[in-house]
Each structure stands twice: as C-alpha cells, then as structure tokens.
Amino acid sequence: MLFSRPSRFSHPKTRSRRGRTSCLPRLEVLEDRSLLSFQVVGTLGTTVSLPTGTAFRINDFEPGGLNNQGDIAYGDDLGTANDPSTFFGEGVFLRNSHGQETVLGSSTAPAPGGGSFSSSGFEGPATLNAQGDAAVDFLLSPIGSPFGTNSGAFRYLHNTGTVSAVVLPGRPAPAGGAFQGVSFGPALDNRGDLYFAGIIPTANGVQVPDNPGLGIGVFEADLAGHITSVVSPGDPAPGGGTFDDAGETYGAGAWVNGRGDIAFVGHVAGEEALVPGFGQPDFFATLGSVYVRSRATGQITSVAHAGDPAPGGGVFRQALFPGINDRGDIVFTGDLTPAPDANQSLGVFLYSGGQIIPIARPGDAMPGGGHFVTASVVNGNTHLNNRGDVVFNATLDTSTGGVADTGLYQWSHGQLSVIARTGTVIPGVGTIAAVTNPSAIVVGPPAGVFPTSGAVNNDRGQVIFAVTLTDGTGVMLLYTPSDAGSRASTAAAVTSAHTGPAAVTSAHTGPAAVTDLSVVTPSLLLSGPPTAPLAEAGPTSGPANPGATAGNGSAVVLPPPATTSPAAVSFFAAKRAHNSAVDDFFTLLPEGPLNDPLG
C-alpha cells in the first residue's frame, strides 16, 4: 500500500481546477525543467547505519510515501553482507529532499514501548504526510498467529524527530477488549492523526472455521493518543447487512484525504469471503469491496462491490487497494478474474464524480508498446495525487529474453502515458530490465511476472518507484517530468482497446520497442559496493507476499496448480530464500496450492 489531510501521498491541498475561467496564458520561468530527470535515490548493495550497526540494503525497495517537498518514506530488506542469504530483516526510512535519512524502525532493534522489531519485517507500505511526519506498522518479536498479531503502529513526528508507539498489543480498544496487533497500510493526515487497521477480539468477524474470535477494523489515533473506531466488525454496511471485516490485511488498510474522508476495503457478513489461495484464520483475507466514509456526515458509500459489473465488461471478483485524493477521486485495483479463481487478471480503475472509469484493463494497448496483461497483486503499486493523476505499474504481453515486459504508467485527465518500461535507457544509470525488484517471484500457470516496483506520485508529478537494471542492480528512482506540473512528455501513446476516457492515440507501432531516453538528464548512482549481476540459475524460493510485508518484490499469484515457467525465470532466477513474515505464515498451512509455489 502512501496519503492536507492526505495520507500516503500527503500533499497540501491544491486549488481545484474545476470551474476555471478562461484567461490569458501566463509565462512561467522554469528551473532547468526542459529535460526529464530520473534520479537514483537508492541502490541495493549499499550500506546503511542502523541502531544495531551497519547493514546492507538487499533484495528490494518498497516506496511508501512521497510528499511535495521531496521527502520519501520507504523500506528495504537488510543483510549482514551484500548477499541475499544474509537477510536478517527489514528497515523503514524517511529520506528528506537533501538526502538525509532517519531510521523509523529496523528488525532486531529495540521498539518504542518495549520489545524489539521482528526479523519478519514491517507491514507496508509506510505512510508520509506533507509536513514530513511518517508512520509504519511493524511486526514485533516473536511473530504471532494469525498474521499481524503481536505487531504495533509507530509514528514519527518531524517537529520532535522521534518515533513513538501509537498502538501496541494489549492497548484497550474502543469497543472493549484489547488490540492484538495491526495490519498493513497505515495512513497519516496532515494533522498527524494516524489511521490504521487494528486486530481486535470480536464475535462479529468473518465466520470461517477455526476463527480465533478476532477481526479487523479501521481506527483513528489522534496526536493526543485518543483512539476511535472508524468502522468495525458489526457496524452497518450500506445496502443492508453488517461489516465483518474492514481494512483487512489482504485489501491493505485505509487511506484518508484532506477532508478526512476515508477509503477502505470491507466485507459484508454472509457474502462469499475466502480468497482462493489465501485464507483465514491464519491470514486475514476476504473477497472485499471498496467503500468510502464521509468525514462530514459519517455516511459510508459503496464504491465498487464484489459481483458488480465492471466498466468495459466482466464483473468485479473483488476490489482492492483504494486510494482517495482531496477531490474525492478514488483509484482502486479491480480483479476481473472469472470465479471461482481470483488474482489472475487485474485492472486499474478510477471512481470520480460517481462513476467508475477504466484506466487500464487486460487487453488494452499500452503507450510504448504491448498490451496490458495485469496490474499488481501487491498493495502500493497504484496511486493518485490531488490533481487526479494516477500512476500504476503493469505486466505486458511483450517480452524480452523470455521474461514478460513490465512498465510504469500515468493516466492524467484521459491521457495515458508511459514513464518507464522494460528497455528504457537512462544515461548514466543503465537500461531497465524490469519495473520490479530483483527479488520478484515468477509463478503460474499462467506464468508471468507481476509488477512490484511501487508507484507513488505527488502533486508536482514526481513519482518514486524501483526497477531492476539489465546488469542485475536494483535501484530506487525519483522521476521528475519535464514540466514538474504537467504530465510525462516522452510517452508514445496508442489507441486504447476500450472506449472510456483513458483512450489515447499515437503513431507508435512497434509492440516490443525499446524506449531510448537519450535526452534524459544523467543521474548519479549513490556510492557504495555495487550489487553483483544476478546469476542464471534454476528457480529458487522467495517469500510469497500479498501485502508487501517482506518486500514489494515478493508477489505471488496462486492459481492452482502452481508451477514455475523456466522460460520466465531469466535474471529473476536468483531470488532470496530467507525466513520472512509471509514465509512464516505459509509454514502454518497444510500442504496444498496455498503453499509457496516456489518453495
């Protein structure tokens, strides 16, 4: 999973463009913005100083937040050496616009409020607001079961420079009992109020066999430490019935905008619940729907419901990963996989003005070449800013060296453009092999690479994301458009397959074309030992991770039976094989299609 009161993109509210009157053009002096810029802000294989000593950044980057002043909240895996086999956990960091970093939390280090951060890592994405406050949900040691129990929510305030515990296991919950932990995707508003998915004891949770009497709801913790319920199991749902789940692990938390409206994934009691390949009670996961709660009225509105017709055809099997901006626009991922399966064919959609607009659906022609195959199954790979610009990554039907191409795209007011894709050349940096992390997992059937670069934009049009270069190096990039207030200008566009507002045109005809950004301003790699090129090898296991806990690069799709396509391995073949949070989860399960398909 990124939010004025924004949460993950967290930017000051900007003047609305609606209702603008005609006026004479105004000249603006540009500060060297005539060329695109891809700045490397992180390189795997470099060292980082932690409370417990020096470590290496390995495996992946997990971008979480990017505000208008250029602050970045992100996480990465940690090792005792530049070697995936030395993995010992994860770290979460706040990087300011001057490149100075603050450690928000790191595995094995003491946690504020007592105990220590678990080697299993954090429950991402981290969140950031406009002032530079940040927050993260982090697993504590020892890891609990169900997944997410024995974890806490932690908040960093820029005016004090300190991290404090907001929620720890055992803290009293508003409706009685005590919090058992938290789930993925916290959100901060610009006042510093924290919104989180809390695990609580309840008889109103999802009714599945062996449920230990727990459920998940969305809660707000203000700066004074008061916690209130936003929506909890047992609360009435729009259209009748009651929620038995809100802000769940699988659907990834909640997102708040500058008005205090909250978008979240929820599930209604009595509706089909279990996601094929994921399951309660060891892992909180349901076939959820997207809702929004108005701060002004308290009314909850259904945005996209499981089983609803999807624009462009098909029905929503589930709706995931919502984000809301100050205008009330909501971006979300819609699963278009026919029942009884799930998570095989996902598209990107925008709810605006009471209507759902298809941004990118499977089969759509994409700018820069190829056709859209699927969006990511991991939170934090779609985002929108207060101007209504949507960024997302995608897997394409073209391939390079037997590996499916991936790309990062922007939709802005009906125009779709490519920011970077497989084959993009960045002078001074290298050529992009994939818009994903080196630790990506390739599974099937159908065999495929699922994009896990992260994608977070701010109101200046900047985007933070991670890529793997053709030499195997993993880098985190900050993209700045030629005009920081406009859409990306280098994209070749094509006619989209659907007829919605996202349709675009271009003369580009080569589906497998390489994008050569020869005019890009050269960027400088951070100093430090380089990451060795990945070796060609047989498939090895990485953690199966639907929520980016152990890394945005650890995605899994579970259409049974799961097999690995050797042709789809290529440079992804060398992957980490360590004990991650979701690996721990998989060890709890009996043998079957839910187990790590590459394990």
C-alpha positions in Angstrom: 0.0 0.0 0.0 1.1 6.3 0.6 -1.8 9.7 2.0 -3.8 18.3 3.7 -5.1 15.6 5.2 -3.7 13.3 2.6 -2.3 10.1 3.7 0.2 8.3 1.6 0.9 11.0 -0.9 0.3 13.5 1.8 0.3 16.8 0.0 -1.1 20.2 0.8 -4.5 20.8 -0.7 -4.2 22.5 -4.0 -6.6 24.8 -5.7 -9.2 23.0 -7.6 -9.1 23.1 -11.4 -12.8 22.7 -11.7 -14.7 25.8 -12.7 -11.7 27.6 -14.0 -12.5 30.5 -16.3 -10.6 31.3 -19.5 -7.7 33.6 -19.1 -4.6 34.8 -21.0 -1.6 32.4 -20.8 0.9 33.1 -18.1 4.6 32.8 -18.6 6.5 30.8 -16.0 10.2 30.8 -15.5 11.3 27.1 -15.5 14.2 26.0 -13.4 16.0 23.6 -15.8 12.9 21.5 -16.3 13.4 21.2 -20.1 14.6 17.6 -19.7 13.2 14.6 -17.9 15.0 13.5 -14.8 15.5 10.1 -13.3 17.4 10.5 -10.1 18.7 7.4 -8.3 17.9 7.8 -4.7 18.8 4.3 -3.5 20.9 1.4 -4.7 20.8 -2.2 -3.5 24.2 -3.3 -2.2 25.0 -0.1 -0.4 25.4 0.1 3.3 23.1 1.8 5.9 23.7 2.7 9.5 21.1 1.3 11.9 20.7 1.4 15.7 22.1 -2.1 15.7 25.1 -1.4 13.5 25.9 -1.3 9.8 23.9 -3.3 7.3 23.5 -3.8 3.6 20.4 -2.9 1.5 19.4 -6.1 -0.3 16.6 -7.7 -2.4 14.2 -4.9 -2.8 13.0 -1.3 -2.2 9.4 -0.6 -1.0 8.4 3.0 -1.8 5.6 4.2 0.5 5.3 7.9 0.5 6.4 11.0 -1.5 5.3 14.5 -0.5 5.6 17.8 -2.4 8.8 18.8 -0.6 10.5 15.7 -1.8 10.5 13.6 1.4 10.4 9.9 0.7 9.2 7.1 3.1 10.3 3.6 2.1 11.5 0.3 3.3 14.1 -2.3 2.1 15.4 -5.7 3.1 18.6 -5.8 5.2 21.5 -8.2 5.2 24.8 -8.5 7.1 26.5 -8.5 3.7 25.7 -7.8 0.1 24.2 -11.3 -0.3 20.6 -12.3 -0.1 21.5 -15.3 2.1 22.5 -12.9 4.9 19.0 -11.4 5.2 18.1 -10.6 8.8 15.0 -8.4 8.4 13.8 -5.1 7.1 14.3 -1.4 7.7 12.0 1.6 7.2 13.4 5.0 6.4 12.5 8.7 5.9 14.7 10.4 3.3 14.4 14.2 3.1 14.9 16.2 0.0 18.6 16.8 0.9 19.3 13.0 1.0 19.5 12.8 4.8 17.8 9.7 6.3 16.1 8.9 9.5 15.6 5.3 10.6 11.9 4.8 11.5 12.4 1.1 12.5 14.6 -1.8 11.7 14.5 -5.5 12.5 16.1 -6.7 15.8 16.3 -3.2 17.1 14.5 -2.1 20.3 10.9 -1.0 19.5 9.5 2.1 21.2 7.2 1.0 24.0 9.1 -2.2 24.7 10.2 -5.4 22.9 12.0 -5.5 19.6 11.2 -5.3 15.9 10.8 -8.7 14.3 13.1 -10.1 11.7 9.9 -10.8 9.7 9.7 -7.1 8.9 7.1 -4.4 8.6 3.5 -4.3 7.3 3.9 -1.9 4.4 3.6 0.5 2.8 4.9 3.1 5.2 3.0 6.5 5.2 4.0 10.1 5.0 2.3 13.5 5.3 3.0 16.9 3.8 4.9 18.1 6.9 7.3 15.2 6.9 5.6 13.1 9.6 5.7 9.4 8.9 4.3 6.1 10.3 4.8 2.4 9.9 3.2 -0.8 11.1 5.9 -3.2 12.2 5.8 -6.8 13.4 7.2 -7.5 16.9 9.2 -10.4 18.1 8.1 -13.1 18.3 5.8 -13.1 15.3 2.2 -14.0 16.2 -0.6 -16.0 14.6 -2.9 -15.1 12.9 -0.6 -13.0 10.8 -0.4 -9.4 12.2 -1.0 -10.3 15.8 1.9 -9.1 18.0 2.6 -6.0 15.9 2.4 -2.3 16.5 1.8 1.1 14.8 4.5 3.7 15.2 4.5 7.4 14.4 7.4 9.7 13.7 6.9 13.5 14.2 9.1 15.8 12.3 9.0 18.6 15.0 10.4 16.2 17.6 12.4 13.9 15.5 11.3 10.9 17.5 9.4 7.7 16.8 6.8 6.6 19.4 4.4 3.7 19.8 0.8 4.5 19.0 -0.7 1.1 19.3 0.8 -2.0 20.9 -0.7 -5.4 21.7 -2.7 -5.1 24.8 -3.8 -1.5 24.4 -7.6 -1.2 25.2 -9.7 -1.0 22.0 -12.7 1.5 21.8 -15.4 -1.2 21.9 -13.8 -3.3 24.6 -11.1 -5.9 24.8 -7.6 -5.1 23.7 -5.8 -4.7 20.4 -4.0 -7.8 19.4 -1.9 -6.2 16.7 -2.3 -4.1 13.5 -2.4 -4.9 9.8 -0.9 -3.4 6.5 -1.1 0.1 5.2 -1.3 2.8 7.9 -2.3 6.3 6.8 -1.4 9.8 8.2 -3.2 13.0 7.7 -1.5 16.4 7.8 -2.6 16.9 11.4 -0.6 13.8 12.3 -3.6 11.7 13.0 -3.0 8.1 12.3 -5.4 5.7 10.6 -4.7 2.0 11.0 -6.2 -1.4 10.6 -6.4 -2.9 14.1 -6.9 -6.5 15.0 -9.4 -6.9 17.8 -11.3 -9.6 19.7 -14.9 -9.8 18.3 -17.7 -12.2 17.7 -18.6 -10.3 14.6 -15.5 -11.1 12.5 -15.5 -13.2 9.3 -17.2 -16.5 10.1 -14.9 -19.2 8.9 -13.8 -22.4 10.6 -11.2 -22.0 13.4 -11.5 -18.2 13.5 -9.9 -17.5 16.9 -12.5 -14.8 17.7 -10.6 -12.0 16.0 -11.5 -9.4 13.4 -10.1 -6.3 11.8 -11.5 -2.7 11.8 -10.3 0.8 10.8 -9.4 3.1 13.7 -8.1 6.7 14.2 -5.5 7.7 16.7 -5.1 11.5 17.2 -2.0 13.2 18.4 -3.3 13.2 22.0 -3.4 9.4 21.9 -7.2 9.0 21.8 -8.3 6.1 19.6 -11.8 6.0 18.0 -13.4 3.5 15.6 -13.9 4.5 12.0 -15.6 1.2 11.0 -15.5 -2.1 12.9 -16.9 -5.6 12.6 -20.7 -5.5 13.4 -21.2 -1.9 12.0 -24.0 -1.5 9.5 -23.0 -1.6 5.8 -24.6 0.4 3.0 -27.4 -1.5 1.3 -28.1 -3.7 4.3 -26.2 -6.2 6.4 -23.1 -5.6 8.6 -19.4 -5.5 8.1 -17.5 -8.5 9.4 -14.1 -7.1 8.2 -12.8 -3.6 7.4 -9.2 -2.5 6.5 -8.2 -6.1 6.2 -4.7 -7.4 5.7 -5.2 -8.6 2.1 -7.0 -5.4 0.9 -4.5 -3.3 2.7 -5.6 -0.8 5.3 -7.3 2.6 4.7 -6.5 5.9 3.0 -7.5 9.3 4.2 -7.8 12.6 2.2 -7.5 16.2 3.1 -11.2 16.4 4.0 -10.9 13.4 6.3 -12.8 11.1 4.0 -11.6 7.5 4.3 -11.4 4.9 1.6 -11.2 1.3 2.7 -11.7 -2.3 1.8 -14.5 -4.0 3.6 -16.5 -7.3 3.6 -20.2 -7.8 4.4 -21.2 -10.8 6.5 -22.9 -13.6 4.6 -21.2 -12.8 1.2 -18.6 -15.0 -0.3 -15.5 -14.5 1.7 -12.5 -16.7 1.2 -9.9 -15.7 -1.5 -8.7 -18.8 -3.4 -5.1 -19.3 -2.4 -5.3 -17.1 0.8 -7.3 -17.8 3.9 -8.5 -17.2 7.3 -7.8 -18.0 10.1 -4.1 -17.8 9.6 -4.2 -14.8 7.3 -7.0 -12.1 7.3 -8.2 -12.2 3.7 -11.6 -11.8 2.1 -13.1 -11.1 -1.4 -13.6 -7.5 -0.4 -15.2 -4.4 -1.8 -14.2 -0.7 -1.8 -16.1 1.8 0.4 -15.7 5.5 1.4 -16.7 7.1 4.6 -17.5 10.8 4.6 -15.9 12.7 7.5 -18.6 15.4 7.3 -21.6 13.1 7.6 -20.2 9.7 8.7 -22.1 8.1 5.8 -20.5 5.1 4.2 -20.9 4.7 0.4 -20.2 1.6 -1.7 -17.7 2.4 -4.5 -17.0 -0.9 -6.1 -18.7 -4.1 -4.8 -17.6 -7.7 -5.4 -20.0 -9.0 -8.1 -20.8 -5.6 -9.6 -20.5 -5.3 -13.4 -17.1 -3.7 -14.3 -17.0 -1.0 -16.9 -15.7 -2.5 -20.2 -17.1 -5.9 -19.4 -17.0 -8.7 -16.8 -17.6 -8.4 -13.1 -15.5 -7.4 -10.1 -14.4 -10.6 -8.4 -13.1 -8.3 -5.7 -11.9 -4.7 -5.3 -8.6 -3.9 -3.7 -6.0 -1.2 -2.7 -8.1 2.0 -2.7 -6.6 5.5 -2.5 -8.5 8.8 -2.3 -7.4 12.3 -3.1 -8.7 15.7 -1.8 -11.3 15.9 -4.6 -12.8 12.6 -3.6 -11.5 10.6 -6.6 -10.7 7.0 -5.7 -8.3 4.8 -7.5 -8.5 1.0 -6.9 -7.5 -2.3 -8.4 -10.3 -4.4 -9.7 -10.0 -8.1 -10.0 -11.6 -9.3 -13.3 -10.8 -13.0 -12.9 -13.8 -15.2 -13.5 -15.0 -17.2 -10.5 -14.1 -19.4 -8.8 -10.5 -18.2 -9.3 -9.0 -14.8 -8.2 -5.9 -12.6 -8.7 -5.1 -13.7 -12.2 -6.4 -10.7 -14.2 -6.5 -7.3 -12.5 -7.2 -3.8 -13.9 -6.9 -0.3 -12.6 -10.0 1.8 -12.2 -10.9 5.4 -11.1 -14.1 6.4 -9.2 -14.8 10.0 -10.0 -18.0 12.0 -9.9 -20.0 9.0 -9.0 -18.8 6.9 -12.0 -16.1 4.3 -12.4 -13.6 4.9 -15.2 -11.4 2.1 -16.6 -7.9 3.3 -16.6 -6.3 0.1 -17.8 -7.9 -3.3 -18.4 -6.4 -6.6 -19.6 -6.0 -6.4 -23.4 -5.7 -2.6 -23.6 -3.0 -1.3 -25.9 -0.4 0.5 -23.9 1.8 3.5 -24.8 5.3 2.5 -25.6 4.2 -0.9 -27.0 2.4 -4.0 -26.0 -0.9 -4.7 -24.3 -1.9 -4.6 -20.7 -2.0 -8.1 -19.1 -2.5 -7.4 -15.4 -1.9 -4.9 -12.6 -0.1 -5.9 -9.4 -1.4 -8.2 -6.7 0.6 -6.2 -4.2 -0.5 -3.0 -2.4 1.5 0.2 -3.1 1.6 -0.2 -6.9 -1.3 2.2 -7.7 -1.5 5.8 -6.5 -3.1 9.1 -7.3 -2.4 12.7 -6.4 -4.6 15.7 -5.7 -4.7 16.7 -9.4 -6.3 13.4 -10.3 -3.2 11.9 -11.9 -3.0 8.1 -11.5 0.3 6.1 -11.6 0.5 2.3 -11.7 2.6 -0.5 -13.0 1.7 -3.3 -15.2 2.7 -6.6 -16.8 2.7 -6.5 -20.7 2.2 -9.2 -23.3 5.6 -8.4 -24.9 8.7 -10.0 -23.6 12.5 -9.6 -23.5 14.7 -12.6 -23.2 11.8 -14.8 -22.4 10.6 -12.6 -19.5 7.4 -10.6 -19.7 8.0 -6.8 -20.0 6.7 -4.5 -17.3 6.1 -0.8 -17.3 5.2 2.2 -15.1 2.4 4.4 -16.5 0.5 7.6 -15.7 -3.1 8.4 -16.5 -3.9 12.1 -16.4 -7.3 13.6 -17.4 -8.0 10.9 -20.0 -4.4 10.6 -21.4 -2.3 7.5 -20.7 1.5 7.8 -21.0 4.5 5.6 -20.2 7.1 6.8 -17.6 9.4 3.8 -17.9 9.3 0.3 -19.1 11.5 -2.7 -19.9 14.2 -1.4 -22.3 14.1 2.2 -21.1 17.7 3.6 -21.3 18.7 6.1 -18.6 22.0 7.7 -19.5 24.5 7.5 -16.6 22.3 4.8 -14.9 21.7 1.9 -17.2 18.9 0.1 -19.1 15.8 -1.0 -17.3 15.3 -4.8 -17.4 12.1 -4.8 -15.4 9.9 -2.4 -13.5 10.1 -4.6 -10.5 12.6 -5.6 -7.8 15.3 -8.2 -8.3 13.5 -10.4 -5.7 10.4 -10.8 -7.8 8.7 -14.2 -7.9 7.5 -15.7 -11.1 4.6 -18.2 -10.8 1.9 -19.8 -12.9 0.0 -21.0 -14.7 -0.4 -18.7 -16.4 3.3 -18.0 -16.0 4.0 -14.3 -15.5 6.0 -11.5 -13.9 3.8 -9.4 -11.6 4.9 -5.8 -11.3 6.1 -4.8 -7.8 8.1 -1.6 -8.3 5.9 0.5 -6.1 4.3 3.6 -7.6 3.8 6.8 -5.6 3.2 10.3 -7.1 3.0 13.8 -5.6 1.2 16.9 -6.8 4.4 18.0 -8.7 4.1 15.0 -10.9 7.1 13.3 -9.4 7.0 9.5 -9.0 9.0 7.2 -6.8 9.5 3.6 -7.9 12.0 0.8 -8.1 13.5 -1.1 -11.0 16.0 -3.8 -11.9 18.7 -2.9 -14.4 20.0 -5.2 -17.1 23.2 -5.8 -15.0 21.1 -7.1 -12.1 21.4 -3.9 -10.0 18.3 -2.8 -8.1 17.7 0.9 -7.8 15.0 3.2 -6.5 14.3 6.1 -8.9 12.7 9.5 -8.4 11.1 10.6 -11.7 10.5 14.3 -12.3 8.7 15.2 -15.5 10.0 17.8 -18.0 7.5 20.2 -16.5 7.0 19.3 -12.9 3.4 20.4 -13.0 2.5 18.5 -16.2 2.1 15.0 -17.4 5.0 12.9 -18.6 6.1 14.2 -22.0 8.1 11.4 -23.6 5.4 8.8 -23.8 4.4 7.3 -27.0 0.7 6.6 -26.9 -1.6 4.2 -28.7 -5.3 3.8 -29.3 -6.7 2.0 -26.2 -8.9 -1.0 -26.7 -11.8 0.3 -24.6 -13.8 3.4 -25.3 -13.6 5.1 -21.9 -11.9 8.4 -21.1 -8.5 6.7 -20.9 -8.3 6.1 -24.6 -5.2 7.7 -26.2 -3.7 7.9 -29.7 -0.2 7.6 -31.1 1.8 6.7 -34.1 3.9 4.1 -32.2 3.6 0.7 -33.9 6.4 -1.5 -32.5 4.9 -3.5 -29.6 8.4 -4.6 -28.4 10.1 -1.3 -28.9 12.8 -0.1 -26.6 12.3 3.4 -25.2 15.6 5.3 -25.5 15.5 8.3 -23.3 18.7 9.7 -24.8 17.8 13.2 -23.7 17.3 12.3 -20.1 19.4 14.3 -17.7 22.1 11.9 -16.4 21.6 10.7 -12.8 24.3 9.7 -10.4 24.3 6.4 -8.7 24.8 6.5 -4.9 28.2 5.4 -3.8 28.8 2.0 -2.3 29.6 -1.5 -3.3 27.7 -2.5 -6.5 25.2 -5.3 -6.5 26.6 -8.3 -8.4 24.7 -9.3 -11.5 22.1 -12.0 -10.8 23.3 -15.4 -11.9 21.4 -17.6 -14.3 20.1 -20.5 -12.2 17.2 -22.7 -11.5 14.2 -21.1 -9.7 14.7 -20.6 -6.0 12.1 -19.5 -3.5 11.3 -16.1 -2.2 8.5 -15.3 0.2 5.0 -15.4 -1.2 3.7 -12.0 -0.1 0.4 -10.5 -1.0 0.9 -7.4 1.2 4.5 -6.4 0.5 5.5 -7.3 4.1 8.9 -8.6 3.2 9.3 -6.5 0.1 7.3 -5.1 -2.9 9.4 -7.5 -5.0 7.7 -10.6 -3.3 4.5 -11.0 -5.1 2.6 -14.3 -5.6 -0.4 -15.3 -7.6 -2.0 -18.6 -6.6 -4.0 -20.1 -9.5 -3.7 -23.8 -8.6 -1.8 -25.8 -9.5 1.2 -23.5 -9.2 4.2 -24.2 -11.3 7.2 -22.2 -12.4 7.9 -21.5 -16.1 11.6 -21.9 -16.7 11.3 -19.6 -19.7 10.1 -16.8 -17.4 13.0 -17.0 -14.9 15.9 -15.4 -16.7 17.6 -12.7 -14.5 14.9 -13.2 -11.8 16.3 -16.7 -11.2 18.5 -15.7 -8.2 16.0 -14.8 -5.5 16.3 -14.7 -1.8 15.5 -17.7 0.3 15.0 -16.4 3.8 12.5 -16.6 6.6 10.2 -13.7 6.0 6.9 -12.8 7.6 4.8 -14.4 5.0 7.1 -17.4 4.8 6.3 -17.8 8.5 2.6 -17.6 7.5 3.0 -20.3 4.9 4.6 -22.7 7.3 1.4 -22.6 9.3 -0.6 -24.1 6.4 -1.0 -27.7 5.3 0.4 -28.8 2.0 -1.6 -27.7 -1.0 -1.9 -24.9 -3.6 -1.7 -22.2 -0.9 1.9 -23.1 -0.1 4.7 -21.1 -1.6 4.7 -22.4 -5.2 8.5 -21.9 -5.4 9.3 -23.3 -2.0 
